[in-house]
Amino acid sequence: METFDEWELTGRTRTHVTQYAQPRFAARPEVAAAFLLLREAAARDGIDLLPIASFRPLENQLGIWNRKFSGEKTLFDQEGKPRDYASLSPPDLVRAVLGWSGLPGATRRHWGTDIDVFDRAAMPPGYHTKLLPEEVAPGGVFERLHAWLDEHIERFGFFRPYRVYYGGMYPEPWHLSHIASGEAALAAYRRHGVDLLARVLRETDMLGRELVLEMLPELFRDHVLSVDRAGGVASDM
């Protein structure tokens, strides 16, 4: 069984991941091997399956958080429509950021087990991926990709942790997680609990940090533990 220490769980090291060049992504070796097999199978069906996000260290996730929390980056609702930043209360701002972004120090991005994907072959010239619901809806640019993934990902050892909305992360069908490694990491984080995350966050320059620390039991439950499990069964909350 895969093992994860607290440095790997919180994105403060990258010793557990390997950087790959073609295609460019970083992941645990067993995750990368499974993904490359998935990519080969997709190619046989005319899909150019590529990673758009994979391993991300703590400092990079904090940068995303701070840009969104400060209003520098647009916030979107569950339907992918821009939100009115000025109208959000501080707790609602925290939840709005976390709708589409993992919690620094606890995002699955730190674990090297998860990869966001898109189909380059389906993109019109000049198109840039958005990672929003419109792309996977009927008629969306990646509709065929996700129909194909529905049929094949579990055979290659992957599942969608954010398949449905449980009150934390919004549904992200493009977000794939390696079953064995992702489950092992989640189990390890459940054993460490909120205390590890609180200790890590206190050492960061996270905007809104004190509010996040006050909300941490709720956020840990909704944004770390509340995910789909392999086979579409919800985790224990």
Biotite code that builds the C-alpha atoms (Angstrom):
import biotite.structure as struc

atoms = struc.array([
    struc.Atom([0.000, 0.000, 0.000], chain_id="A", res_id=1, res_name="MET", atom_name="CA", element="C"),
    struc.Atom([1.257, 3.479, -0.867], chain_id="A", res_id=2, res_name="GLU", atom_name="CA", element="C"),
    struc.Atom([2.444, 5.596, 2.050], chain_id="A", res_id=3, res_name="THR", atom_name="CA", element="C"),
    struc.Atom([2.331, 9.375, 2.465], chain_id="A", res_id=4, res_name="PHE", atom_name="CA", element="C"),
    struc.Atom([4.061, 11.483, 5.085], chain_id="A", res_id=5, res_name="ASP", atom_name="CA", element="C"),
    struc.Atom([2.864, 14.882, 6.274], chain_id="A", res_id=6, res_name="GLU", atom_name="CA", element="C"),
    struc.Atom([5.215, 16.748, 3.932], chain_id="A", res_id=7, res_name="TRP", atom_name="CA", element="C"),
    struc.Atom([3.775, 14.966, 0.895], chain_id="A", res_id=8, res_name="GLU", atom_name="CA", element="C"),
    struc.Atom([0.183, 15.401, 2.065], chain_id="A", res_id=9, res_name="LEU", atom_name="CA", element="C"),
    struc.Atom([0.617, 19.162, 2.490], chain_id="A", res_id=10, res_name="THR", atom_name="CA", element="C"),
    struc.Atom([2.617, 19.939, -0.640], chain_id="A", res_id=11, res_name="GLY", atom_name="CA", element="C"),
    struc.Atom([5.776, 20.971, 1.182], chain_id="A", res_id=12, res_name="ARG", atom_name="CA", element="C"),
    struc.Atom([7.955, 18.538, -0.790], chain_id="A", res_id=13, res_name="THR", atom_name="CA", element="C"),
    struc.Atom([7.966, 17.004, -4.247], chain_id="A", res_id=14, res_name="ARG", atom_name="CA", element="C"),
    struc.Atom([10.153, 13.996, -3.526], chain_id="A", res_id=15, res_name="THR", atom_name="CA", element="C"),
    struc.Atom([7.177, 11.677, -4.106], chain_id="A", res_id=16, res_name="HIS", atom_name="CA", element="C"),
    struc.Atom([6.542, 12.854, -7.679], chain_id="A", res_id=17, res_name="VAL", atom_name="CA", element="C"),
    struc.Atom([8.415, 12.612, -10.959], chain_id="A", res_id=18, res_name="THR", atom_name="CA", element="C"),
    struc.Atom([8.391, 15.299, -13.637], chain_id="A", res_id=19, res_name="GLN", atom_name="CA", element="C"),
    struc.Atom([7.559, 14.106, -17.149], chain_id="A", res_id=20, res_name="TYR", atom_name="CA", element="C"),
    struc.Atom([8.261, 16.042, -20.327], chain_id="A", res_id=21, res_name="ALA", atom_name="CA", element="C"),
    struc.Atom([6.074, 14.515, -23.071], chain_id="A", res_id=22, res_name="GLN", atom_name="CA", element="C"),
    struc.Atom([3.368, 15.251, -22.157], chain_id="A", res_id=23, res_name="PRO", atom_name="CA", element="C"),
    struc.Atom([4.395, 17.658, -19.431], chain_id="A", res_id=24, res_name="ARG", atom_name="CA", element="C"),
    struc.Atom([3.058, 16.796, -15.979], chain_id="A", res_id=25, res_name="PHE", atom_name="CA", element="C"),
    struc.Atom([4.226, 15.677, -12.546], chain_id="A", res_id=26, res_name="ALA", atom_name="CA", element="C"),
    struc.Atom([2.804, 12.727, -10.618], chain_id="A", res_id=27, res_name="ALA", atom_name="CA", element="C"),
    struc.Atom([3.683, 9.728, -8.527], chain_id="A", res_id=28, res_name="ARG", atom_name="CA", element="C"),
    struc.Atom([5.277, 7.082, -10.775], chain_id="A", res_id=29, res_name="PRO", atom_name="CA", element="C"),
    struc.Atom([2.421, 4.595, -10.449], chain_id="A", res_id=30, res_name="GLU", atom_name="CA", element="C"),
    struc.Atom([-0.087, 7.338, -11.278], chain_id="A", res_id=31, res_name="VAL", atom_name="CA", element="C"),
    struc.Atom([1.917, 8.471, -14.293], chain_id="A", res_id=32, res_name="ALA", atom_name="CA", element="C"),
    struc.Atom([2.204, 4.903, -15.612], chain_id="A", res_id=33, res_name="ALA", atom_name="CA", element="C"),
    struc.Atom([-1.560, 4.408, -15.376], chain_id="A", res_id=34, res_name="ALA", atom_name="CA", element="C"),
    struc.Atom([-2.252, 7.783, -16.963], chain_id="A", res_id=35, res_name="PHE", atom_name="CA", element="C"),
    struc.Atom([0.037, 7.111, -19.930], chain_id="A", res_id=36, res_name="LEU", atom_name="CA", element="C"),
    struc.Atom([-1.800, 3.844, -20.585], chain_id="A", res_id=37, res_name="LEU", atom_name="CA", element="C"),
    struc.Atom([-5.101, 5.747, -20.449], chain_id="A", res_id=38, res_name="LEU", atom_name="CA", element="C"),
    struc.Atom([-3.673, 8.295, -22.872], chain_id="A", res_id=39, res_name="ARG", atom_name="CA", element="C"),
    struc.Atom([-2.611, 5.550, -25.309], chain_id="A", res_id=40, res_name="GLU", atom_name="CA", element="C"),
    struc.Atom([-6.085, 4.031, -25.260], chain_id="A", res_id=41, res_name="ALA", atom_name="CA", element="C"),
    struc.Atom([-7.671, 7.436, -25.859], chain_id="A", res_id=42, res_name="ALA", atom_name="CA", element="C"),
    struc.Atom([-5.368, 8.057, -28.818], chain_id="A", res_id=43, res_name="ALA", atom_name="CA", element="C"),
    struc.Atom([-6.601, 4.862, -30.473], chain_id="A", res_id=44, res_name="ARG", atom_name="CA", element="C"),
    struc.Atom([-10.071, 6.413, -30.401], chain_id="A", res_id=45, res_name="ASP", atom_name="CA", element="C"),
    struc.Atom([-8.955, 9.765, -31.808], chain_id="A", res_id=46, res_name="GLY", atom_name="CA", element="C"),
    struc.Atom([-8.635, 11.599, -28.478], chain_id="A", res_id=47, res_name="ILE", atom_name="CA", element="C"),
    struc.Atom([-5.458, 13.523, -27.688], chain_id="A", res_id=48, res_name="ASP", atom_name="CA", element="C"),
    struc.Atom([-5.700, 13.243, -23.906], chain_id="A", res_id=49, res_name="LEU", atom_name="CA", element="C"),
    struc.Atom([-3.427, 15.732, -22.185], chain_id="A", res_id=50, res_name="LEU", atom_name="CA", element="C"),
    struc.Atom([-2.892, 16.937, -18.615], chain_id="A", res_id=51, res_name="PRO", atom_name="CA", element="C"),
    struc.Atom([-3.741, 20.546, -17.878], chain_id="A", res_id=52, res_name="ILE", atom_name="CA", element="C"),
    struc.Atom([-2.977, 20.313, -14.147], chain_id="A", res_id=53, res_name="ALA", atom_name="CA", element="C"),
    struc.Atom([-1.259, 17.723, -11.999], chain_id="A", res_id=54, res_name="SER", atom_name="CA", element="C"),
    struc.Atom([1.010, 17.956, -8.938], chain_id="A", res_id=55, res_name="PHE", atom_name="CA", element="C"),
    struc.Atom([1.075, 21.429, -7.429], chain_id="A", res_id=56, res_name="ARG", atom_name="CA", element="C"),
    struc.Atom([3.221, 22.439, -4.417], chain_id="A", res_id=57, res_name="PRO", atom_name="CA", element="C"),
    struc.Atom([1.890, 24.398, -1.462], chain_id="A", res_id=58, res_name="LEU", atom_name="CA", element="C"),
    struc.Atom([3.342, 27.731, -2.523], chain_id="A", res_id=59, res_name="GLU", atom_name="CA", element="C"),
    struc.Atom([1.665, 27.539, -5.940], chain_id="A", res_id=60, res_name="ASN", atom_name="CA", element="C"),
    struc.Atom([-1.700, 26.647, -4.429], chain_id="A", res_id=61, res_name="GLN", atom_name="CA", element="C"),
    struc.Atom([-1.333, 29.554, -2.015], chain_id="A", res_id=62, res_name="LEU", atom_name="CA", element="C"),
    struc.Atom([-0.711, 31.875, -4.954], chain_id="A", res_id=63, res_name="GLY", atom_name="CA", element="C"),
    struc.Atom([-3.968, 30.767, -6.584], chain_id="A", res_id=64, res_name="ILE", atom_name="CA", element="C"),
    struc.Atom([-5.821, 31.191, -3.292], chain_id="A", res_id=65, res_name="TRP", atom_name="CA", element="C"),
    struc.Atom([-4.451, 34.695, -2.657], chain_id="A", res_id=66, res_name="ASN", atom_name="CA", element="C"),
    struc.Atom([-5.260, 35.919, -6.167], chain_id="A", res_id=67, res_name="ARG", atom_name="CA", element="C"),
    struc.Atom([-8.829, 34.677, -5.872], chain_id="A", res_id=68, res_name="LYS", atom_name="CA", element="C"),
    struc.Atom([-9.351, 35.793, -2.271], chain_id="A", res_id=69, res_name="PHE", atom_name="CA", element="C"),
    struc.Atom([-8.114, 39.298, -3.103], chain_id="A", res_id=70, res_name="SER", atom_name="CA", element="C"),
    struc.Atom([-10.400, 39.608, -6.136], chain_id="A", res_id=71, res_name="GLY", atom_name="CA", element="C"),
    struc.Atom([-7.513, 39.612, -8.599], chain_id="A", res_id=72, res_name="GLU", atom_name="CA", element="C"),
    struc.Atom([-8.931, 36.501, -10.310], chain_id="A", res_id=73, res_name="LYS", atom_name="CA", element="C"),
    struc.Atom([-12.565, 35.981, -11.246], chain_id="A", res_id=74, res_name="THR", atom_name="CA", element="C"),
    struc.Atom([-14.678, 33.753, -9.045], chain_id="A", res_id=75, res_name="LEU", atom_name="CA", element="C"),
    struc.Atom([-17.296, 31.517, -10.685], chain_id="A", res_id=76, res_name="PHE", atom_name="CA", element="C"),
    struc.Atom([-20.461, 29.940, -9.353], chain_id="A", res_id=77, res_name="ASP", atom_name="CA", element="C"),
    struc.Atom([-21.366, 26.292, -9.787], chain_id="A", res_id=78, res_name="GLN", atom_name="CA", element="C"),
    struc.Atom([-22.784, 26.945, -13.271], chain_id="A", res_id=79, res_name="GLU", atom_name="CA", element="C"),
    struc.Atom([-19.551, 28.659, -14.346], chain_id="A", res_id=80, res_name="GLY", atom_name="CA", element="C"),
    struc.Atom([-20.918, 32.224, -14.244], chain_id="A", res_id=81, res_name="LYS", atom_name="CA", element="C"),
    struc.Atom([-18.848, 35.058, -12.732], chain_id="A", res_id=82, res_name="PRO", atom_name="CA", element="C"),
    struc.Atom([-19.684, 35.986, -9.160], chain_id="A", res_id=83, res_name="ARG", atom_name="CA", element="C"),
    struc.Atom([-19.961, 39.481, -7.694], chain_id="A", res_id=84, res_name="ASP", atom_name="CA", element="C"),
    struc.Atom([-16.885, 39.626, -5.476], chain_id="A", res_id=85, res_name="TYR", atom_name="CA", element="C"),
    struc.Atom([-18.034, 42.725, -3.574], chain_id="A", res_id=86, res_name="ALA", atom_name="CA", element="C"),
    struc.Atom([-21.310, 41.100, -2.508], chain_id="A", res_id=87, res_name="SER", atom_name="CA", element="C"),
    struc.Atom([-19.697, 38.136, -0.746], chain_id="A", res_id=88, res_name="LEU", atom_name="CA", element="C"),
    struc.Atom([-19.375, 38.024, 3.035], chain_id="A", res_id=89, res_name="SER", atom_name="CA", element="C"),
    struc.Atom([-15.952, 36.839, 4.265], chain_id="A", res_id=90, res_name="PRO", atom_name="CA", element="C"),
    struc.Atom([-17.155, 33.261, 4.997], chain_id="A", res_id=91, res_name="PRO", atom_name="CA", element="C"),
    struc.Atom([-18.953, 33.127, 1.645], chain_id="A", res_id=92, res_name="ASP", atom_name="CA", element="C"),
    struc.Atom([-15.796, 34.389, -0.051], chain_id="A", res_id=93, res_name="LEU", atom_name="CA", element="C"),
    struc.Atom([-13.856, 31.480, 1.468], chain_id="A", res_id=94, res_name="VAL", atom_name="CA", element="C"),
    struc.Atom([-16.451, 29.015, 0.199], chain_id="A", res_id=95, res_name="ARG", atom_name="CA", element="C"),
    struc.Atom([-16.558, 30.699, -3.219], chain_id="A", res_id=96, res_name="ALA", atom_name="CA", element="C"),
    struc.Atom([-12.803, 30.359, -3.679], chain_id="A", res_id=97, res_name="VAL", atom_name="CA", element="C"),
    struc.Atom([-12.947, 26.720, -2.644], chain_id="A", res_id=98, res_name="LEU", atom_name="CA", element="C"),
    struc.Atom([-15.751, 25.894, -5.054], chain_id="A", res_id=99, res_name="GLY", atom_name="CA", element="C"),
    struc.Atom([-13.255, 25.583, -7.889], chain_id="A", res_id=100, res_name="TRP", atom_name="CA", element="C"),
    struc.Atom([-9.882, 25.572, -6.074], chain_id="A", res_id=101, res_name="SER", atom_name="CA", element="C"),
    struc.Atom([-8.399, 23.114, -3.620], chain_id="A", res_id=102, res_name="GLY", atom_name="CA", element="C"),
    struc.Atom([-7.591, 24.178, -0.072], chain_id="A", res_id=103, res_name="LEU", atom_name="CA", element="C"),
    struc.Atom([-3.876, 25.033, 0.242], chain_id="A", res_id=104, res_name="PRO", atom_name="CA", element="C"),
    struc.Atom([-2.158, 22.431, 2.375], chain_id="A", res_id=105, res_name="GLY", atom_name="CA", element="C"),
    struc.Atom([-4.899, 19.872, 1.728], chain_id="A", res_id=106, res_name="ALA", atom_name="CA", element="C"),
    struc.Atom([-5.639, 19.903, -2.002], chain_id="A", res_id=107, res_name="THR", atom_name="CA", element="C"),
    struc.Atom([-5.318, 16.574, -3.782], chain_id="A", res_id=108, res_name="ARG", atom_name="CA", element="C"),
    struc.Atom([-2.911, 18.416, -6.114], chain_id="A", res_id=109, res_name="ARG", atom_name="CA", element="C"),
    struc.Atom([-0.246, 18.047, -3.423], chain_id="A", res_id=110, res_name="HIS", atom_name="CA", element="C"),
    struc.Atom([-0.464, 14.272, -3.429], chain_id="A", res_id=111, res_name="TRP", atom_name="CA", element="C"),
    struc.Atom([0.659, 13.590, -6.999], chain_id="A", res_id=112, res_name="GLY", atom_name="CA", element="C"),
    struc.Atom([-2.383, 11.362, -7.434], chain_id="A", res_id=113, res_name="THR", atom_name="CA", element="C"),
    struc.Atom([-4.693, 13.605, -9.465], chain_id="A", res_id=114, res_name="ASP", atom_name="CA", element="C"),
    struc.Atom([-4.638, 14.967, -13.022], chain_id="A", res_id=115, res_name="ILE", atom_name="CA", element="C"),
    struc.Atom([-6.965, 17.368, -14.833], chain_id="A", res_id=116, res_name="ASP", atom_name="CA", element="C"),
    struc.Atom([-7.368, 16.464, -18.503], chain_id="A", res_id=117, res_name="VAL", atom_name="CA", element="C"),
    struc.Atom([-8.565, 17.843, -21.818], chain_id="A", res_id=118, res_name="PHE", atom_name="CA", element="C"),
    struc.Atom([-8.690, 16.694, -25.444], chain_id="A", res_id=119, res_name="ASP", atom_name="CA", element="C"),
    struc.Atom([-6.409, 18.727, -27.666], chain_id="A", res_id=120, res_name="ARG", atom_name="CA", element="C"),
    struc.Atom([-7.842, 17.087, -30.784], chain_id="A", res_id=121, res_name="ALA", atom_name="CA", element="C"),
    struc.Atom([-11.304, 18.508, -30.021], chain_id="A", res_id=122, res_name="ALA", atom_name="CA", element="C"),
    struc.Atom([-10.185, 22.125, -29.688], chain_id="A", res_id=123, res_name="MET", atom_name="CA", element="C"),
    struc.Atom([-10.812, 24.631, -32.498], chain_id="A", res_id=124, res_name="PRO", atom_name="CA", element="C"),
    struc.Atom([-7.817, 26.757, -33.555], chain_id="A", res_id=125, res_name="PRO", atom_name="CA", element="C"),
    struc.Atom([-6.985, 29.340, -30.907], chain_id="A", res_id=126, res_name="GLY", atom_name="CA", element="C"),
    struc.Atom([-9.210, 27.766, -28.260], chain_id="A", res_id=127, res_name="TYR", atom_name="CA", element="C"),
    struc.Atom([-8.086, 27.897, -24.616], chain_id="A", res_id=128, res_name="HIS", atom_name="CA", element="C"),
    struc.Atom([-9.455, 25.472, -22.060], chain_id="A", res_id=129, res_name="THR", atom_name="CA", element="C"),
    struc.Atom([-11.626, 26.987, -19.331], chain_id="A", res_id=130, res_name="LYS", atom_name="CA", element="C"),
    struc.Atom([-12.325, 24.007, -17.062], chain_id="A", res_id=131, res_name="LEU", atom_name="CA", element="C"),
    struc.Atom([-15.911, 25.139, -16.628], chain_id="A", res_id=132, res_name="LEU", atom_name="CA", element="C"),
    struc.Atom([-19.230, 23.249, -17.012], chain_id="A", res_id=133, res_name="PRO", atom_name="CA", element="C"),
    struc.Atom([-19.967, 24.640, -20.486], chain_id="A", res_id=134, res_name="GLU", atom_name="CA", element="C"),
    struc.Atom([-17.119, 22.555, -21.929], chain_id="A", res_id=135, res_name="GLU", atom_name="CA", element="C"),
    struc.Atom([-18.571, 19.239, -20.801], chain_id="A", res_id=136, res_name="VAL", atom_name="CA", element="C"),
    struc.Atom([-22.264, 20.025, -21.332], chain_id="A", res_id=137, res_name="ALA", atom_name="CA", element="C"),
    struc.Atom([-24.136, 18.622, -24.368], chain_id="A", res_id=138, res_name="PRO", atom_name="CA", element="C"),
    struc.Atom([-22.586, 20.298, -27.379], chain_id="A", res_id=139, res_name="GLY", atom_name="CA", element="C"),
    struc.Atom([-19.536, 21.383, -25.382], chain_id="A", res_id=140, res_name="GLY", atom_name="CA", element="C"),
    struc.Atom([-16.076, 21.117, -26.855], chain_id="A", res_id=141, res_name="VAL", atom_name="CA", element="C"),
    struc.Atom([-15.160, 18.188, -24.575], chain_id="A", res_id=142, res_name="PHE", atom_name="CA", element="C"),
    struc.Atom([-18.496, 16.364, -24.528], chain_id="A", res_id=143, res_name="GLU", atom_name="CA", element="C"),
    struc.Atom([-17.069, 13.386, -26.461], chain_id="A", res_id=144, res_name="ARG", atom_name="CA", element="C"),
    struc.Atom([-13.988, 13.212, -24.238], chain_id="A", res_id=145, res_name="LEU", atom_name="CA", element="C"),
    struc.Atom([-16.076, 12.849, -21.109], chain_id="A", res_id=146, res_name="HIS", atom_name="CA", element="C"),
    struc.Atom([-18.382, 10.275, -22.616], chain_id="A", res_id=147, res_name="ALA", atom_name="CA", element="C"),
    struc.Atom([-15.248, 8.270, -23.438], chain_id="A", res_id=148, res_name="TRP", atom_name="CA", element="C"),
    struc.Atom([-13.833, 8.751, -19.935], chain_id="A", res_id=149, res_name="LEU", atom_name="CA", element="C"),
    struc.Atom([-17.126, 7.613, -18.407], chain_id="A", res_id=150, res_name="ASP", atom_name="CA", element="C"),
    struc.Atom([-16.610, 4.304, -20.138], chain_id="A", res_id=151, res_name="GLU", atom_name="CA", element="C"),
    struc.Atom([-12.886, 3.770, -19.636], chain_id="A", res_id=152, res_name="HIS", atom_name="CA", element="C"),
    struc.Atom([-11.278, 5.491, -16.644], chain_id="A", res_id=153, res_name="ILE", atom_name="CA", element="C"),
    struc.Atom([-12.018, 2.863, -14.015], chain_id="A", res_id=154, res_name="GLU", atom_name="CA", element="C"),
    struc.Atom([-10.446, 0.163, -16.183], chain_id="A", res_id=155, res_name="ARG", atom_name="CA", element="C"),
    struc.Atom([-7.188, 2.138, -16.020], chain_id="A", res_id=156, res_name="PHE", atom_name="CA", element="C"),
    struc.Atom([-7.372, 2.702, -12.269], chain_id="A", res_id=157, res_name="GLY", atom_name="CA", element="C"),
    struc.Atom([-8.920, 6.179, -12.107], chain_id="A", res_id=158, res_name="PHE", atom_name="CA", element="C"),
    struc.Atom([-12.090, 7.728, -10.734], chain_id="A", res_id=159, res_name="PHE", atom_name="CA", element="C"),
    struc.Atom([-13.599, 11.224, -10.437], chain_id="A", res_id=160, res_name="ARG", atom_name="CA", element="C"),
    struc.Atom([-13.426, 12.482, -6.833], chain_id="A", res_id=161, res_name="PRO", atom_name="CA", element="C"),
    struc.Atom([-15.643, 15.468, -7.683], chain_id="A", res_id=162, res_name="TYR", atom_name="CA", element="C"),
    struc.Atom([-18.256, 13.674, -9.737], chain_id="A", res_id=163, res_name="ARG", atom_name="CA", element="C"),
    struc.Atom([-21.147, 15.290, -7.848], chain_id="A", res_id=164, res_name="VAL", atom_name="CA", element="C"),
    struc.Atom([-21.561, 18.185, -5.416], chain_id="A", res_id=165, res_name="TYR", atom_name="CA", element="C"),
    struc.Atom([-21.557, 17.337, -1.700], chain_id="A", res_id=166, res_name="TYR", atom_name="CA", element="C"),
    struc.Atom([-21.356, 20.919, -0.442], chain_id="A", res_id=167, res_name="GLY", atom_name="CA", element="C"),
    struc.Atom([-17.627, 21.369, -1.041], chain_id="A", res_id=168, res_name="GLY", atom_name="CA", element="C"),
    struc.Atom([-15.969, 21.283, -4.442], chain_id="A", res_id=169, res_name="MET", atom_name="CA", element="C"),
    struc.Atom([-18.183, 21.818, -7.473], chain_id="A", res_id=170, res_name="TYR", atom_name="CA", element="C"),
    struc.Atom([-18.412, 18.904, -9.937], chain_id="A", res_id=171, res_name="PRO", atom_name="CA", element="C"),
    struc.Atom([-15.231, 18.586, -12.008], chain_id="A", res_id=172, res_name="GLU", atom_name="CA", element="C"),
    struc.Atom([-15.506, 15.730, -14.510], chain_id="A", res_id=173, res_name="PRO", atom_name="CA", element="C"),
    struc.Atom([-12.100, 16.647, -15.940], chain_id="A", res_id=174, res_name="TRP", atom_name="CA", element="C"),
    struc.Atom([-10.458, 15.914, -12.562], chain_id="A", res_id=175, res_name="HIS", atom_name="CA", element="C"),
    struc.Atom([-9.199, 12.323, -12.441], chain_id="A", res_id=176, res_name="LEU", atom_name="CA", element="C"),
    struc.Atom([-7.726, 10.616, -9.388], chain_id="A", res_id=177, res_name="SER", atom_name="CA", element="C"),
    struc.Atom([-5.754, 7.394, -9.193], chain_id="A", res_id=178, res_name="HIS", atom_name="CA", element="C"),
    struc.Atom([-7.875, 4.972, -7.187], chain_id="A", res_id=179, res_name="ILE", atom_name="CA", element="C"),
    struc.Atom([-5.243, 3.209, -5.098], chain_id="A", res_id=180, res_name="ALA", atom_name="CA", element="C"),
    struc.Atom([-2.941, 6.169, -4.476], chain_id="A", res_id=181, res_name="SER", atom_name="CA", element="C"),
    struc.Atom([-5.716, 8.717, -4.016], chain_id="A", res_id=182, res_name="GLY", atom_name="CA", element="C"),
    struc.Atom([-7.506, 6.535, -1.488], chain_id="A", res_id=183, res_name="GLU", atom_name="CA", element="C"),
    struc.Atom([-4.249, 5.921, 0.401], chain_id="A", res_id=184, res_name="ALA", atom_name="CA", element="C"),
    struc.Atom([-3.514, 9.644, 0.581], chain_id="A", res_id=185, res_name="ALA", atom_name="CA", element="C"),
    struc.Atom([-7.020, 10.467, 1.775], chain_id="A", res_id=186, res_name="LEU", atom_name="CA", element="C"),
    struc.Atom([-6.820, 7.790, 4.453], chain_id="A", res_id=187, res_name="ALA", atom_name="CA", element="C"),
    struc.Atom([-3.480, 9.193, 5.617], chain_id="A", res_id=188, res_name="ALA", atom_name="CA", element="C"),
    struc.Atom([-4.889, 12.720, 5.794], chain_id="A", res_id=189, res_name="TYR", atom_name="CA", element="C"),
    struc.Atom([-7.905, 11.494, 7.720], chain_id="A", res_id=190, res_name="ARG", atom_name="CA", element="C"),
    struc.Atom([-5.529, 10.032, 10.313], chain_id="A", res_id=191, res_name="ARG", atom_name="CA", element="C"),
    struc.Atom([-3.619, 13.323, 10.632], chain_id="A", res_id=192, res_name="HIS", atom_name="CA", element="C"),
    struc.Atom([-6.828, 15.354, 10.738], chain_id="A", res_id=193, res_name="GLY", atom_name="CA", element="C"),
    struc.Atom([-7.337, 19.088, 11.038], chain_id="A", res_id=194, res_name="VAL", atom_name="CA", element="C"),
    struc.Atom([-4.386, 19.632, 13.372], chain_id="A", res_id=195, res_name="ASP", atom_name="CA", element="C"),
    struc.Atom([-1.789, 19.048, 10.662], chain_id="A", res_id=196, res_name="LEU", atom_name="CA", element="C"),
    struc.Atom([-3.488, 21.420, 8.253], chain_id="A", res_id=197, res_name="LEU", atom_name="CA", element="C"),
    struc.Atom([-3.898, 24.133, 10.889], chain_id="A", res_id=198, res_name="ALA", atom_name="CA", element="C"),
    struc.Atom([-0.219, 23.906, 11.809], chain_id="A", res_id=199, res_name="ARG", atom_name="CA", element="C"),
    struc.Atom([0.837, 24.235, 8.176], chain_id="A", res_id=200, res_name="VAL", atom_name="CA", element="C"),
    struc.Atom([-1.480, 27.144, 7.403], chain_id="A", res_id=201, res_name="LEU", atom_name="CA", element="C"),
    struc.Atom([-0.286, 29.131, 10.428], chain_id="A", res_id=202, res_name="ARG", atom_name="CA", element="C"),
    struc.Atom([3.148, 29.228, 8.812], chain_id="A", res_id=203, res_name="GLU", atom_name="CA", element="C"),
    struc.Atom([1.919, 30.693, 5.505], chain_id="A", res_id=204, res_name="THR", atom_name="CA", element="C"),
    struc.Atom([1.065, 34.149, 4.157], chain_id="A", res_id=205, res_name="ASP", atom_name="CA", element="C"),
    struc.Atom([-2.461, 33.024, 3.247], chain_id="A", res_id=206, res_name="MET", atom_name="CA", element="C"),
    struc.Atom([-4.939, 35.887, 2.880], chain_id="A", res_id=207, res_name="LEU", atom_name="CA", element="C"),
    struc.Atom([-7.877, 35.436, 5.240], chain_id="A", res_id=208, res_name="GLY", atom_name="CA", element="C"),
    struc.Atom([-5.858, 32.897, 7.216], chain_id="A", res_id=209, res_name="ARG", atom_name="CA", element="C"),
    struc.Atom([-7.472, 33.525, 10.613], chain_id="A", res_id=210, res_name="GLU", atom_name="CA", element="C"),
    struc.Atom([-10.959, 33.159, 9.164], chain_id="A", res_id=211, res_name="LEU", atom_name="CA", element="C"),
    struc.Atom([-9.941, 29.955, 7.379], chain_id="A", res_id=212, res_name="VAL", atom_name="CA", element="C"),
    struc.Atom([-8.535, 28.583, 10.633], chain_id="A", res_id=213, res_name="LEU", atom_name="CA", element="C"),
    struc.Atom([-11.838, 29.356, 12.390], chain_id="A", res_id=214, res_name="GLU", atom_name="CA", element="C"),
    struc.Atom([-13.740, 27.548, 9.623], chain_id="A", res_id=215, res_name="MET", atom_name="CA", element="C"),
    struc.Atom([-11.252, 24.692, 9.314], chain_id="A", res_id=216, res_name="LEU", atom_name="CA", element="C"),
    struc.Atom([-13.345, 21.835, 10.769], chain_id="A", res_id=217, res_name="PRO", atom_name="CA", element="C"),
    struc.Atom([-16.127, 22.639, 8.275], chain_id="A", res_id=218, res_name="GLU", atom_name="CA", element="C"),
    struc.Atom([-13.700, 23.114, 5.396], chain_id="A", res_id=219, res_name="LEU", atom_name="CA", element="C"),
    struc.Atom([-11.827, 19.905, 6.164], chain_id="A", res_id=220, res_name="PHE", atom_name="CA", element="C"),
    struc.Atom([-15.084, 17.961, 6.205], chain_id="A", res_id=221, res_name="ARG", atom_name="CA", element="C"),
    struc.Atom([-16.529, 19.521, 3.049], chain_id="A", res_id=222, res_name="ASP", atom_name="CA", element="C"),
    struc.Atom([-13.427, 20.077, 0.902], chain_id="A", res_id=223, res_name="HIS", atom_name="CA", element="C"),
    struc.Atom([-11.079, 17.269, 1.911], chain_id="A", res_id=224, res_name="VAL", atom_name="CA", element="C"),
    struc.Atom([-13.195, 14.345, 3.121], chain_id="A", res_id=225, res_name="LEU", atom_name="CA", element="C"),
    struc.Atom([-16.407, 14.858, 1.130], chain_id="A", res_id=226, res_name="SER", atom_name="CA", element="C"),
    struc.Atom([-15.488, 13.294, -2.184], chain_id="A", res_id=227, res_name="VAL", atom_name="CA", element="C"),
    struc.Atom([-16.719, 10.443, -4.314], chain_id="A", res_id=228, res_name="ASP", atom_name="CA", element="C"),
    struc.Atom([-14.940, 7.176, -3.834], chain_id="A", res_id=229, res_name="ARG", atom_name="CA", element="C"),
    struc.Atom([-14.085, 4.736, -6.594], chain_id="A", res_id=230, res_name="ALA", atom_name="CA", element="C"),
    struc.Atom([-17.279, 3.246, -7.955], chain_id="A", res_id=231, res_name="GLY", atom_name="CA", element="C"),
    struc.Atom([-19.312, 6.363, -7.226], chain_id="A", res_id=232, res_name="GLY", atom_name="CA", element="C"),
    struc.Atom([-19.772, 5.814, -3.485], chain_id="A", res_id=233, res_name="VAL", atom_name="CA", element="C"),
    struc.Atom([-19.509, 8.919, -1.314], chain_id="A", res_id=234, res_name="ALA", atom_name="CA", element="C"),
    struc.Atom([-16.821, 9.044, 1.341], chain_id="A", res_id=235, res_name="SER", atom_name="CA", element="C"),
    struc.Atom([-17.785, 9.133, 4.989], chain_id="A", res_id=236, res_name="ASP", atom_name="CA", element="C"),
    struc.Atom([-18.211, 12.757, 5.958], chain_id="A", res_id=237, res_name="MET", atom_name="CA", element="C"),
])
